Amino acid sequence: MSTWPPTLATLKLDQKVKDADERDDQRYQSNLDAAVAFVERVRPRFNYTADPLSRYPAPTADLVLGTIRLAARWYTRPRSPDGMVNLGADLGSARVASFDPDIDRLLRIGRHAVAVIG
């Protein structure tokens, strides 16, 4: 069973940041909070509060991992605000995609969302 919401410690572990390194904790936490709120809004059919009377299932491991990876992506996004990343004088620059298909698959959002009728 996965823990909801994901913690800062889980995010740092996933990103290979040492627990003792607290320099960016506020930014990591801010992005994690935003990712959690986003996922709860776009994937409402989960029991995020562990309510024993809820008819919805607990968040799945892939939903938790997708949330963590989304928070990490938002954390790194300010490094390329114009959608370009500099690869050095020899290689020039490259375009950075505005979405990550792996995260979209984990969260079942974007083009990987479940079709809704009506």
C-alpha positions, 0 to 999 in steps of 0.5 A: 500500500502506498502512502498518500500524500507523498512526503518530502523525504520520498521525493528527495529519495527519488531524486537522489538528494541526501536527507541532510541537504536541506538547501532546496527543501522549501522549493521541493515541498512547494512543488510537491504540494502543488503536484499533490493538489493537481493530482487530487483535482484531475484524478478525483476517484481515489480515497485520498483521505483514507476514509474507511467509508469511501467507495473509492480505492486508495491511491495506487503506487503508480499514482504516488510515483507519478505525483513524485515525478511531476513534482520533480519535473516542476522543480527542474522546469525553471531551468528552461523557462523558454523551453530550450536547454543549452548543450554547450558551444559545440552542440548548441541548444535543444528543445525541452518537451513541455510534458513527459509521456511517462508521467502522463502514463503514470497519472493517466492524464493528457493523451493517456487519460481514460476516455469520458463519455457524456 
